[in-house]
Every structure is written in C-alpha cells, then in structure tokens.
C-alpha cells in the first residue's frame, strides 16, 4: 500500500493482530514502513540492483529514533546511487583475522603490561585457527569451537595425579575469550566488523584454586630452587613471591627505582588495579636482593628492571617462572604440581595461621580494600605490615632450619608457638620504644603496673 508518509499516519497506522504489515511512501521510492504486532515501526529501503532480479532490503532504523525526514533522505540518496548505476553500498574491503590481530597489537595490545602473555594466547590458538578468515565472517559457532578445543587440549596434558584436572582448561579458555572480546570490539571501533561474537557465549565457571604448600614442601621448594641450575634472577624472583606475596607479574616488573634501601621498602605498582602499595622488605628479602644490587652497582645501573632480560619485554617473563618451577621442583622432586601463584597463596595462608589480621594480610598482598573503608582509610599500615612480614620471615627460617621430620605435628606446633612468642616480644618492644619517645605515656603505664610487668616478662623470655 502506497501512501504519503506523515508523522500522524505513522503513529496512528493500524497494528496487525498477526504477521506484519508494510506501507510504502509515495514521495521517496523504495522507502518502506513495517509494523509488527507488538507495535514496532521500522523504516527500510527496498531495492533491486541492476542485473539482479532478487529484491533486497536494507533496514534504516526504528521510528521514532529515526525520524521521517532522515529516513526519506537516506532512501532518496540510495535511489540516486541506483539511478547512476552504482551499488547501494560500497563493498567493504575484506580484512582477515590475522591482519586485525596485527593491527590490534600495534595500536593497543603492545602498550599493556601483560602484552607478551596476551599475544601468546592469540598466536597459540586464535590466529592459527582463523588466519585467513575474514574478521566479519567469524561466528559464535567458530568461537565456541575454538574455546572448546583449548579446554580439551589443556585437560589432556594435565598430570593424572592432579585433583582438579578437568577444570584446568577452563581458566585458559576464559582468559582467551576475554582477550578475543576486546579484539573484536577494537575491530568494530575501526569499522572492520559489526559484531562481537564472544559476548553471546557464557563463560564456564572456574573452580577455586586451593593448592597450598605444606611446611615440608616449602623446605623442598627452597632447597631445590637454591640447588638448581636455573638463572639466579629467576630463583630470586620465585623466592620473593613466597617471602613477600606479590603477584608473579608484579615481581617480574620490580624496578630498582621503586626500592628504598634506607627504609627497606618496595613501592609495588599492582598489575590488576594500577594502585601503589608500599611493601616492607624483610631481612631475608634484602639478603636475596643484595647480590643483584651489588652487580648493578658494578655496571653503574641504578634504574630499570631488577630481573632484567634480553627479551622484548625487558624483564623476566611470568611464564619463565612457571617453567623454571616445573623443571626444578615438579619434575626433579616429583612434588604435586603447583604454580608461582600458589606460592603467593601459601604465604597468605601462613599469615592467617600466624594470627595476622585479615586487613593487614590483604594489604600486604596488594588486594584492594572494598567499600567505604577502601575510600576513606588512607593510612599505609606500614608498621603493621612490617611486623607481619617479620613474623613470616622468622617462621620461614625455622622451617628451613628444621629437620624434615619435625615439620609435621608437634614440630610444626612448636614453630608456631615460638613465632607467637616472638610476636608478643615485638609488640612489647614497640611499646617500650614509644615510652622512650613520649614521656607523657609513662604516667598512664605507671598507673597500671600489670602492663609493665607483662612487657618485661615478655622481653626476658
């Protein structure tokens, strides 16, 4: 039915009970108004190109978001192209997935901290699968099949003794899906495709990771790491993860200019949030870093990465830590599989067992404090963090000095009790230090002899 379109006609046109009804504008050839049973009114352009007997439709937009004047203008412009013997739309240049991936690397990916690891995800699975395929032709089914292949491949290569082997491929597939989502969005921003197929795929639920090393395994790890032939920088990085609890990627990016030797602190710029967290360096951590510091002084280098490497990133890669750990601990000693991140989880669990307050332990690990507390509490908790790390330092040294048989049962309980006594002594020392600095505190403490008695008793044990 052809009519002269007006806003009144469009708004009052009868809504069909079933099916769809279409009206055509008398003033703009090919302009069509489609009305559906739910009252939706959509403009489209109906046309046939020269030499093509098939009628084609191009959706212009939904009324009233697209008004009548703009719809007519678009339809007239398209009809003019047909009258000139031109195609209604210019054919877009076909761009392959590999070309888009390389463009994405140059313009965006190479500028993020984890660029090497993220690029490896793409080059290992996505690029080989879709190398010459047009980016616009990749479907939800293509992405789903690729992610399924990643999960199955990783699952098949896991060690049989792993407790959660069926889940190992899920995190890797989820990380790849996240990176592909950003790549497709980048392609849309560049006008190379119009769809992000990964957004219509629900991520598989990841099982929680619960691998924590026992005291016996900690000693085995430390000894094997020390005795192995892997690079000294890699050994130090792995040990510092257990000592200080940073994320593996953060320890790889440690810089000399972020270390304050006078205050024994490290300014850690967290890889997840970009926030800065001052981490106290325990005596054991200083002892590990000192040989690298001496070497650096000899070559007169006081800035740059602590764990410098000749690769593109300029520092030891996180994946190198995982491979070194597998070689020196898992294959040699036959320990159950664990990762550098499991060393971080082990350290956090030990802090809890030592009685360190949860908020202090979370701040040591550079976890963001949520809610109002995270917004308003700007105290750095440096003293509390230093005390907690000093206790963990004492426990670790006791573990390394103990006989293997003593690291279970009563032996482990003795180490914990010894450390808790050390914690009490340290707190008493802090109180006495404050008494010496502030005379006014002596009055309050002298009025309560029991407090002074407990402090003196703790110091004399």
TORBA-8188 format. One record per residue: x, y, z of N, C-alpha, C in turn; residue in one letter; residue number from 1. Coordinates in steps of 0.2 Angstrom, whole numbers. Layout:
BEGIN
n.east|n.north|n.up|ca.east|ca.north|ca.up|c.east|c.north|c.up|residuo|num
X|Y|Z|X|Y|Z|X|Y|Z|a|NUM
...
This chain:
BEGIN
n.east|n.north|n.up|ca.east|ca.north|ca.up|c.east|c.north|c.up|residuo|num
4|-6|0|0|0|0|4|6|0|x|1
3|11|-5|7|17|-5|3|23|-3|x|2
6|26|2|3|32|5|9|38|5|x|3
6|44|7|11|49|8|12|49|16|x|4
19|47|18|20|46|25|20|53|28|x|5
17|53|34|17|59|39|18|56|46|x|6
20|60|50|21|58|57|14|55|60|x|7
9|59|58|2|57|61|0|50|58|x|8
1|49|51|0|42|48|4|37|52|x|9
10|38|53|15|33|56|12|31|63|x|10
11|36|67|9|35|74|2|32|74|x|11
-3|33|70|-10|30|70|-11|24|66|x|12
-6|22|62|-7|16|57|-9|10|61|x|13
-14|6|59|-16|1|62|-11|-5|64|x|14
-11|-7|70|-6|-13|72|-10|-20|70|x|15
-6|-24|66|-9|-30|64|-10|-35|70|x|16
-15|-39|70|-15|-44|76|-10|-50|75|x|17
-9|-52|69|-4|-57|67|0|-54|61|x|18
6|-57|60|10|-56|54|13|-49|55|x|19
15|-46|49|17|-39|48|14|-36|42|x|20
13|-29|43|10|-25|38|15|-20|35|x|21
15|-19|29|20|-14|26|17|-9|22|x|22
19|-3|23|17|3|19|23|6|15|x|23
21|9|9|27|12|5|25|19|4|x|24
31|23|4|30|30|4|30|33|-4|x|25
25|37|-5|24|39|-12|29|45|-14|x|26
32|48|-9|37|53|-11|44|51|-11|x|27
46|45|-8|53|43|-8|52|35|-11|x|28
54|34|-17|54|27|-20|58|22|-15|x|29
55|17|-14|58|11|-10|58|12|-3|x|30
56|18|0|55|19|7|49|15|10|x|31
50|10|15|45|6|17|44|6|25|x|32
38|6|27|37|6|34|34|-1|36|x|33
37|-4|41|35|-11|43|32|-10|50|x|34
26|-13|51|23|-13|58|22|-20|60|x|35
24|-22|66|23|-28|69|18|-29|74|x|36
15|-34|76|10|-35|81|12|-32|88|x|37
18|-31|89|20|-28|96|20|-20|95|x|38
18|-17|89|18|-10|88|24|-7|86|x|39
29|-11|85|36|-8|82|36|-6|75|x|40
38|0|74|38|3|67|45|4|65|x|41
47|1|59|53|1|57|54|3|49|x|42
58|8|48|59|10|41|65|6|38|x|43
63|4|31|68|0|27|68|3|20|x|44
73|1|16|74|3|9|74|-3|5|x|45
69|-4|1|68|-10|-4|70|-8|-11|x|46
74|-12|-13|78|-11|-20|80|-17|-24|x|47
81|-16|-30|85|-21|-34|90|-18|-38|x|48
96|-21|-37|102|-18|-41|102|-20|-48|x|49
105|-17|-53|105|-18|-60|108|-25|-61|x|50
104|-29|-65|106|-36|-67|104|-41|-61|x|51
101|-39|-56|99|-43|-50|91|-43|-50|x|52
88|-49|-51|81|-50|-51|79|-51|-43|x|53
83|-52|-39|81|-53|-32|80|-46|-28|x|54
74|-45|-25|73|-39|-21|77|-40|-15|x|55
80|-34|-13|84|-34|-7|81|-28|-2|x|56
83|-29|4|80|-25|9|86|-22|14|x|57
86|-16|15|91|-13|20|87|-9|25|x|58
88|-12|31|85|-8|37|88|-2|39|x|59
84|3|39|87|10|41|86|12|48|x|60
81|10|51|81|12|59|73|11|61|x|61
73|12|67|66|11|71|63|18|72|x|62
57|19|70|53|25|72|51|25|79|x|63
52|31|83|54|37|81|61|39|82|x|64
65|34|84|73|35|85|76|38|78|x|65
73|35|73|75|38|66|68|41|64|x|66
69|48|63|63|52|61|61|51|53|x|67
55|53|51|53|53|44|58|56|40|x|68
60|62|41|64|66|37|71|63|35|x|69
74|60|40|80|57|39|79|50|35|x|70
74|47|37|73|41|33|72|42|26|x|71
68|47|24|67|49|17|74|51|14|x|72
78|55|17|84|57|15|88|51|13|x|73
89|46|17|93|40|16|90|37|10|x|74
83|36|10|81|32|4|82|36|-3|x|75
81|42|-3|82|46|-9|90|45|-11|x|76
94|46|-6|101|45|-8|103|38|-11|x|77
100|33|-8|101|26|-10|98|25|-17|x|78
92|28|-19|89|28|-25|93|31|-30|x|79
96|37|-29|101|41|-33|107|37|-35|x|80
109|33|-31|115|28|-32|113|23|-37|x|81
107|20|-36|104|15|-41|103|18|-48|x|82
101|24|-48|99|28|-55|106|29|-58|x|83
112|30|-55|118|31|-58|122|25|-60|x|84
118|19|-58|122|13|-60|127|10|-55|x|85
126|13|-49|131|12|-43|128|7|-39|x|86
132|3|-35|129|-1|-30|126|3|-24|x|87
121|1|-21|118|5|-15|123|6|-10|x|88
128|1|-8|133|1|-3|139|0|-6|x|89
144|3|-4|151|2|-6|154|-5|-3|x|90
156|-9|-7|159|-15|-4|165|-14|0|x|91
164|-17|7|169|-16|11|175|-21|10|x|92
181|-18|11|187|-22|10|187|-28|15|x|93
188|-34|12|189|-40|17|195|-39|21|x|94
195|-40|27|201|-40|32|201|-46|36|x|95
207|-49|35|207|-56|39|208|-55|46|x|96
207|-60|50|208|-60|57|215|-59|59|x|97
220|-62|55|227|-61|56|229|-53|55|x|98
226|-50|50|228|-43|49|225|-39|55|x|99
219|-40|57|216|-37|63|220|-38|69|x|100
222|-44|70|226|-45|76|233|-42|76|x|101
236|-41|70|242|-37|70|241|-30|71|x|102
236|-27|68|234|-20|69|232|-19|77|x|103
229|-24|80|227|-23|87|233|-23|91|x|104
238|-27|89|245|-27|93|248|-20|93|x|105
249|-18|87|252|-11|86|249|-5|89|x|106
242|-5|89|239|1|91|237|0|99|x|107
236|-6|101|234|-6|108|237|-11|113|x|108
238|-17|110|240|-23|115|247|-22|117|x|109
251|-20|113|259|-20|115|260|-14|120|x|110
255|-10|122|256|-5|127|254|-7|134|x|111
251|-13|135|249|-15|141|254|-19|144|x|112
254|-20|151|260|-23|155|260|-31|153|x|113
255|-34|152|255|-41|151|254|-43|143|x|114
257|-38|139|256|-39|132|259|-46|129|x|115
265|-48|132|268|-54|129|263|-60|130|x|116
261|-61|136|257|-66|138|250|-66|134|x|117
247|-60|133|241|-60|130|242|-61|122|x|118
247|-59|119|249|-60|112|250|-68|111|x|119
253|-71|116|254|-78|116|248|-82|116|x|120
242|-80|119|236|-83|119|233|-83|112|x|121
234|-77|109|231|-76|102|235|-80|97|x|122
242|-80|97|246|-84|92|246|-91|93|x|123
244|-94|99|244|-101|100|238|-104|97|x|124
232|-101|98|226|-104|96|222|-100|91|x|125
221|-94|92|216|-90|88|219|-89|81|x|126
225|-86|80|227|-84|74|228|-91|69|x|127
231|-96|72|231|-102|68|225|-105|65|x|128
219|-104|69|213|-106|68|209|-102|62|x|129
210|-95|63|207|-91|58|211|-86|54|x|130
217|-88|53|222|-84|50|220|-80|44|x|131
217|-84|39|215|-80|33|207|-79|32|x|132
204|-80|38|197|-79|38|195|-72|39|x|133
190|-70|35|188|-63|36|185|-62|43|x|134
187|-56|47|185|-55|54|178|-54|54|x|135
174|-52|49|167|-51|49|163|-58|48|x|136
167|-63|46|164|-69|45|165|-74|50|x|137
168|-72|56|169|-76|62|162|-76|66|x|138
160|-82|67|153|-83|70|154|-85|77|x|139
148|-85|81|148|-88|88|150|-95|88|x|140
148|-99|83|150|-106|82|157|-107|82|x|141
161|-103|78|168|-103|77|171|-102|84|x|142
169|-97|87|172|-95|94|171|-101|99|x|143
165|-103|99|163|-109|104|168|-115|102|x|144
169|-116|96|173|-122|94|180|-121|96|x|145
183|-115|95|190|-114|97|191|-114|105|x|146
186|-111|109|187|-112|116|186|-119|119|x|147
182|-123|115|181|-130|117|188|-134|116|x|148
191|-132|110|197|-136|109|203|-134|114|x|149
203|-128|116|208|-125|121|207|-129|127|x|150
200|-130|130|199|-133|136|201|-141|135|x|151
199|-144|130|201|-151|129|208|-152|128|x|152
212|-148|125|219|-149|124|223|-148|131|x|153
221|-143|135|224|-142|141|222|-148|146|x|154
216|-150|146|214|-155|150|218|-162|149|x|155
219|-163|143|223|-169|141|230|-169|142|x|156
233|-163|144|240|-163|145|241|-162|153|x|157
236|-162|157|237|-162|164|240|-168|167|x|158
243|-168|172|246|-173|176|240|-177|179|x|159
240|-184|178|235|-188|181|233|-187|188|x|160
238|-186|192|238|-185|199|234|-179|201|x|161
233|-174|197|230|-168|199|223|-169|201|x|162
221|-166|206|215|-166|209|209|-163|205|x|163
211|-158|201|206|-154|198|207|-154|190|x|164
210|-160|187|212|-159|180|207|-157|175|x|165
200|-159|177|195|-157|172|194|-150|172|x|166
196|-146|177|195|-139|177|200|-135|174|x|167
206|-138|173|212|-134|171|211|-130|165|x|168
208|-133|160|207|-129|154|202|-123|154|x|169
198|-123|159|193|-118|159|196|-111|160|x|170
200|-110|165|203|-103|166|207|-101|159|x|171
210|-105|156|214|-103|150|209|-101|144|x|172
204|-105|144|199|-103|139|195|-97|140|x|173
194|-95|147|191|-89|149|195|-83|147|x|174
202|-84|149|206|-78|148|207|-77|140|x|175
207|-82|136|207|-81|129|200|-78|126|x|176
195|-80|129|188|-77|127|188|-69|129|x|177
191|-67|135|192|-60|137|196|-56|132|x|178
201|-59|130|206|-56|125|202|-55|118|x|179
199|-60|116|196|-60|110|190|-55|110|x|180
187|-54|115|181|-49|116|184|-42|115|x|181
190|-41|118|192|-34|117|195|-33|109|x|182
198|-39|106|200|-38|99|194|-37|95|x|183
188|-40|96|183|-39|91|180|-32|92|x|184
180|-30|99|177|-23|100|182|-18|96|x|185
188|-19|97|193|-15|93|192|-15|86|x|186
190|-21|83|189|-21|76|182|-17|74|x|187
177|-17|78|171|-14|77|173|-6|78|x|188
177|-4|82|179|3|83|182|5|76|x|189
186|1|73|190|3|67|185|2|61|x|190
179|0|62|175|-1|56|176|-7|52|x|191
179|-12|55|181|-18|51|176|-24|52|x|192
172|-23|57|167|-28|58|161|-25|62|x|193
155|-28|62|150|-25|66|147|-30|72|x|194
151|-35|73|148|-39|78|154|-42|83|x|195
152|-43|89|157|-46|94|154|-53|96|x|196
156|-58|93|153|-65|94|154|-68|101|x|197
160|-66|104|161|-68|110|156|-66|116|x|198
153|-61|115|148|-58|120|142|-62|121|x|199
141|-67|116|135|-71|116|137|-78|119|x|200
143|-79|121|145|-85|124|146|-85|132|x|201
143|-89|136|143|-88|143|150|-92|145|x|202
153|-88|149|160|-91|152|158|-97|156|x|203
163|-102|156|162|-108|160|164|-106|167|x|204
161|-109|172|163|-107|179|169|-110|181|x|205
174|-106|184|180|-109|186|180|-111|193|x|206
183|-117|194|184|-120|201|189|-116|205|x|207
188|-115|211|193|-112|215|199|-115|216|x|208
205|-112|216|211|-115|216|213|-115|224|x|209
215|-121|226|216|-121|233|223|-125|235|x|210
228|-124|230|234|-128|231|238|-123|236|x|211
240|-126|242|244|-123|247|250|-128|249|x|212
256|-125|249|262|-130|250|262|-131|258|x|213
263|-137|260|265|-138|267|271|-136|269|x|214
273|-136|276|279|-134|278|285|-138|275|x|215
284|-145|274|289|-149|271|290|-147|264|x|216
284|-146|260|285|-144|253|289|-137|252|x|217
287|-133|257|291|-126|257|298|-127|257|x|218
300|-131|262|308|-133|263|310|-136|256|x|219
307|-141|254|309|-144|247|310|-139|242|x|220
305|-135|241|305|-130|236|311|-125|236|x|221
312|-123|243|318|-118|244|324|-121|242|x|222
325|-128|245|332|-131|243|333|-133|236|x|223
328|-135|233|328|-137|226|329|-131|221|x|224
326|-125|223|327|-119|219|334|-117|220|x|225
337|-117|226|343|-115|228|349|-119|224|x|226
347|-126|224|352|-130|221|352|-131|213|x|227
346|-129|210|345|-130|203|350|-125|199|x|228
350|-127|193|354|-123|188|351|-118|184|x|229
345|-116|186|341|-111|183|344|-104|185|x|230
343|-99|181|345|-92|182|344|-90|189|x|231
350|-86|191|349|-83|198|344|-78|199|x|232
342|-74|194|337|-70|194|330|-73|195|x|233
329|-79|191|323|-82|192|322|-85|199|x|234
328|-88|201|327|-91|208|325|-86|213|x|235
328|-80|213|327|-74|217|319|-72|217|x|236
317|-72|211|310|-70|209|305|-74|213|x|237
306|-81|212|302|-86|215|302|-86|222|x|238
308|-85|225|308|-85|232|305|-78|235|x|239
306|-73|232|302|-67|234|295|-67|234|x|240
292|-71|229|285|-72|229|283|-75|236|x|241
286|-80|238|285|-84|244|286|-79|250|x|242
291|-75|250|293|-71|256|288|-65|256|x|243
286|-62|251|283|-55|251|275|-56|248|x|244
274|-61|245|267|-62|242|265|-58|236|x|245
269|-55|232|267|-52|226|264|-56|221|x|246
260|-54|216|258|-57|210|264|-59|206|x|247
265|-64|203|271|-66|199|272|-61|194|x|248
267|-58|191|269|-52|186|271|-46|189|x|249
270|-45|195|272|-39|199|279|-40|201|x|250
281|-46|203|288|-47|204|293|-46|198|x|251
290|-49|193|294|-48|186|295|-41|184|x|252
291|-37|186|291|-30|184|294|-25|190|x|253
297|-28|195|300|-24|200|306|-20|197|x|254
306|-14|199|311|-9|197|316|-7|202|x|255
322|-5|201|327|-3|206|324|4|209|x|256
322|8|205|320|15|207|314|15|212|x|257
310|9|213|305|8|217|307|5|224|x|258
313|4|225|316|1|231|319|7|235|x|259
317|7|241|320|12|246|324|8|251|x|260
331|8|250|335|4|254|336|7|261|x|261
335|13|262|336|16|269|330|14|273|x|262
324|14|270|318|12|274|316|5|273|x|263
320|1|269|318|-6|267|311|-7|265|x|264
309|-3|259|303|-4|257|303|-5|249|x|265
298|-7|246|297|-8|239|290|-5|237|x|266
290|0|233|284|3|230|281|-2|225|x|267
276|-6|226|274|-11|221|268|-7|218|x|268
268|-7|211|263|-4|207|259|-11|205|x|269
253|-12|207|249|-18|206|247|-18|199|x|270
248|-24|196|246|-26|189|239|-26|188|x|271
235|-27|193|227|-28|192|224|-21|192|x|272
226|-17|197|222|-11|199|226|-5|197|x|273
233|-5|196|237|0|195|238|5|201|x|274
236|3|207|237|6|213|244|5|215|x|275
246|9|220|253|9|223|252|6|230|x|276
257|1|232|256|-2|238|264|-2|241|x|277
265|1|246|272|0|249|272|-6|253|x|278
277|-10|251|278|-17|254|285|-17|258|x|279
285|-18|265|291|-18|268|295|-24|266|x|280
302|-23|266|306|-29|264|309|-32|270|x|281
308|-38|271|310|-42|277|318|-43|276|x|282
321|-45|282|328|-46|281|330|-51|276|x|283
326|-56|275|328|-62|270|327|-59|263|x|284
322|-55|262|321|-52|256|327|-47|254|x|285
329|-43|259|335|-39|257|341|-43|256|x|286
342|-49|259|348|-53|258|347|-56|251|x|287
341|-57|248|341|-60|242|342|-55|236|x|288
340|-49|238|341|-43|233|348|-40|233|x|289
352|-41|238|358|-38|239|363|-40|234|x|290
364|-46|232|369|-48|227|367|-45|220|x|291
361|-45|218|359|-41|212|360|-34|212|x|292
359|-31|218|361|-24|219|368|-22|218|x|293
373|-27|221|380|-26|220|382|-27|213|x|294
379|-32|209|381|-32|202|378|-26|198|x|295
373|-23|200|370|-17|197|375|-11|198|x|296
378|-11|204|382|-5|205|388|-6|201|x|297
391|-12|200|397|-13|196|396|-10|189|x|298
390|-11|186|389|-9|180|386|-2|179|x|299
385|1|185|383|8|186|375|9|183|x|300
371|4|185|364|4|183|360|4|190|x|301
357|10|191|353|11|197|345|12|195|x|302
343|11|189|336|11|187|335|5|182|x|303
329|4|181|327|-1|176|324|-7|180|x|304
323|-13|177|320|-19|180|326|-22|184|x|305
323|-25|190|328|-29|194|329|-35|191|x|306
324|-39|188|325|-45|185|326|-44|177|x|307
331|-41|175|332|-38|168|333|-45|163|x|308
330|-44|157|331|-49|152|332|-46|145|x|309
334|-50|141|336|-48|134|329|-49|129|x|310
324|-51|132|318|-52|128|315|-45|126|x|311
309|-45|123|306|-39|121|303|-35|126|x|312
301|-39|132|298|-35|137|303|-32|141|x|313
309|-34|141|315|-31|145|316|-34|152|x|314
311|-39|154|312|-42|161|310|-49|160|x|315
311|-53|166|310|-60|166|302|-61|165|x|316
300|-65|161|293|-66|160|289|-71|165|x|317
283|-69|166|279|-74|171|280|-81|169|x|318
279|-82|162|279|-89|160|286|-92|161|x|319
291|-88|162|298|-91|163|298|-94|170|x|320
295|-90|175|294|-93|182|291|-99|182|x|321
285|-100|179|281|-106|179|285|-112|176|x|322
289|-111|171|293|-116|168|299|-118|172|x|323
302|-113|175|308|-115|180|305|-119|186|x|324
299|-117|188|297|-120|194|295|-127|192|x|325
293|-128|186|291|-135|184|297|-139|184|x|326
303|-136|181|309|-140|180|312|-142|187|x|327
313|-137|191|317|-138|197|313|-141|203|x|328
307|-141|203|303|-144|208|299|-150|207|x|329
295|-149|201|290|-154|200|293|-160|197|x|330
297|-159|191|300|-165|188|305|-168|192|x|331
309|-164|195|315|-167|199|313|-170|205|x|332
309|-167|209|307|-170|216|300|-174|216|x|333
297|-173|210|290|-176|210|285|-173|214|x|334
285|-167|216|280|-164|220|274|-163|216|x|335
268|-163|220|262|-162|216|262|-155|213|x|336
259|-154|207|260|-148|203|258|-142|207|x|337
262|-137|207|260|-130|209|263|-125|205|x|338
260|-119|205|262|-113|201|265|-108|205|x|339
268|-103|202|271|-97|206|265|-93|210|x|340
259|-93|207|254|-90|211|252|-94|217|x|341
253|-101|217|252|-105|223|257|-103|229|x|342
263|-100|227|267|-98|232|264|-92|236|x|343
261|-88|232|258|-82|235|252|-84|239|x|344
248|-89|237|243|-91|241|245|-95|248|x|345
251|-98|247|254|-101|253|256|-96|258|x|346
259|-91|256|261|-86|260|255|-82|264|x|347
250|-81|260|244|-78|263|241|-83|268|x|348
241|-89|267|238|-94|272|242|-94|278|x|349
249|-94|277|253|-94|283|252|-88|287|x|350
251|-82|284|249|-76|288|243|-77|292|x|351
238|-80|290|232|-81|293|233|-86|299|x|352
237|-91|298|239|-96|303|243|-93|309|x|353
247|-88|307|251|-84|312|247|-79|316|x|354
240|-78|314|236|-74|318|236|-67|315|x|355
239|-65|309|240|-59|307|233|-57|305|x|356
231|-51|306|224|-48|305|223|-48|297|x|357
216|-50|296|215|-51|289|216|-44|285|x|358
214|-39|287|215|-32|283|222|-31|282|x|359
227|-33|287|234|-32|286|237|-36|281|x|360
235|-43|281|237|-48|276|235|-46|269|x|361
228|-43|269|226|-42|262|230|-36|259|x|362
232|-31|263|235|-25|261|243|-27|259|x|363
245|-32|262|252|-34|260|252|-37|253|x|364
246|-41|252|246|-44|245|243|-39|240|x|365
242|-33|242|240|-28|237|233|-29|234|x|366
229|-32|239|222|-33|237|218|-26|239|x|367
214|-24|234|210|-18|235|205|-19|241|x|368
205|-14|245|200|-14|251|194|-11|248|x|369
188|-15|249|182|-13|246|178|-9|251|x|370
173|-6|248|168|-2|252|171|5|254|x|371
167|7|259|169|14|262|176|14|265|x|372
178|8|268|185|8|271|190|9|266|x|373
189|6|260|194|7|255|195|14|252|x|374
189|18|253|189|25|250|192|30|255|x|375
190|29|262|192|34|267|198|32|271|x|376
200|26|272|206|24|276|212|24|271|x|377
216|30|272|222|31|268|228|30|272|x|378
228|27|278|234|25|282|237|19|279|x|379
244|20|278|248|15|275|249|8|278|x|380
248|8|285|249|2|289|256|-1|288|x|381
261|3|287|267|1|286|270|-3|292|x|382
269|0|298|272|-3|304|269|-10|305|x|383
262|-11|304|259|-17|305|261|-22|299|x|384
262|-20|293|264|-24|288|271|-27|289|x|385
275|-22|291|282|-24|293|282|-30|298|x|386
278|-29|303|278|-34|309|276|-40|307|x|387
271|-40|302|268|-47|300|273|-50|295|x|388
277|-47|291|282|-50|287|288|-52|291|x|389
289|-48|296|295|-51|300|293|-57|304|x|390
287|-58|306|285|-65|309|285|-70|303|x|391
283|-69|297|283|-74|292|291|-76|291|x|392
295|-71|291|302|-72|290|305|-76|295|x|393
303|-75|301|305|-80|307|303|-87|306|x|394
296|-88|304|294|-94|303|297|-98|297|x|395
298|-94|291|302|-97|286|309|-100|287|x|396
312|-96|291|319|-98|293|319|-104|297|x|397
314|-104|302|313|-110|306|312|-116|302|x|398
307|-115|297|306|-121|293|312|-124|289|x|399
316|-119|286|322|-121|283|327|-124|287|x|400
327|-122|294|332|-125|298|330|-131|301|x|401
324|-133|301|321|-139|305|323|-145|301|x|402
323|-151|304|324|-157|301|317|-159|298|x|403
317|-162|292|311|-164|288|306|-167|293|x|404
308|-172|297|303|-175|301|299|-170|306|x|405
303|-165|308|300|-160|313|295|-155|310|x|406
294|-156|304|289|-151|300|282|-153|300|x|407
280|-158|304|273|-160|305|272|-161|312|x|408
265|-161|314|263|-162|321|266|-158|326|x|409
269|-160|331|272|-156|337|277|-151|334|x|410
281|-154|329|286|-149|327|284|-143|324|x|411
279|-143|320|276|-138|317|272|-133|322|x|412
269|-136|327|266|-133|333|271|-129|337|x|413
277|-132|338|282|-128|341|285|-122|337|x|414
285|-123|331|287|-117|327|282|-111|327|x|415
275|-113|327|270|-108|328|270|-105|335|x|416
271|-109|340|271|-106|346|277|-101|347|x|417
283|-103|345|289|-99|345|288|-92|342|x|418
285|-93|336|283|-87|332|278|-82|336|x|419
273|-85|339|269|-81|343|272|-78|349|x|420
277|-81|352|280|-78|357|285|-72|354|x|421
287|-73|348|291|-68|345|287|-62|344|x|422
281|-63|342|276|-58|340|274|-54|347|x|423
274|-57|352|272|-54|359|278|-49|361|x|424
284|-52|360|290|-48|361|291|-42|357|x|425
289|-43|350|290|-37|346|285|-32|348|x|426
279|-33|350|274|-28|352|276|-25|358|x|427
279|-29|363|282|-26|369|288|-21|368|x|428
292|-23|363|297|-18|361|295|-12|358|x|429
289|-12|354|286|-6|351|284|-2|357|x|430
281|-5|362|278|-1|367|283|3|371|x|431
289|-1|373|294|2|376|298|8|372|x|432
298|7|366|301|12|361|297|18|361|x|433
290|17|362|286|23|362|286|26|369|x|434
287|22|374|288|25|381|295|30|381|x|435
300|28|378|306|31|377|305|38|373|x|436
301|38|368|300|43|364|295|48|367|x|437
290|46|371|285|51|373|285|50|381|x|438
287|55|385|287|54|392|280|54|395|x|439
275|57|391|268|58|394|265|51|395|x|440
268|46|391|265|39|391|267|35|397|x|441
272|38|400|275|34|407|270|35|412|x|442
266|40|412|261|41|418|256|36|417|x|443
253|35|411|247|31|410|250|23|412|x|444
256|22|409|258|15|410|260|14|418|x|445
263|19|421|265|18|428|259|17|432|x|446
253|19|430|247|19|434|244|11|434|x|447
247|7|429|245|1|428|251|-4|428|x|448
253|-6|434|260|-10|434|259|-17|431|x|449
253|-19|430|252|-26|427|255|-26|419|x|450
253|-20|416|255|-19|409|263|-19|409|x|451
266|-15|413|274|-15|413|277|-22|415|x|452
273|-26|419|276|-32|421|275|-37|415|x|453
270|-37|412|269|-41|406|274|-40|400|x|454
276|-33|399|281|-31|394|288|-34|396|x|455
289|-33|403|296|-35|405|297|-43|405|x|456
291|-46|407|291|-53|406|292|-56|399|x|457
289|-53|395|290|-55|388|297|-54|385|x|458
300|-48|387|306|-47|385|312|-51|388|x|459
310|-54|393|315|-58|397|315|-66|395|x|460
310|-68|391|309|-75|389|313|-76|384|x|461
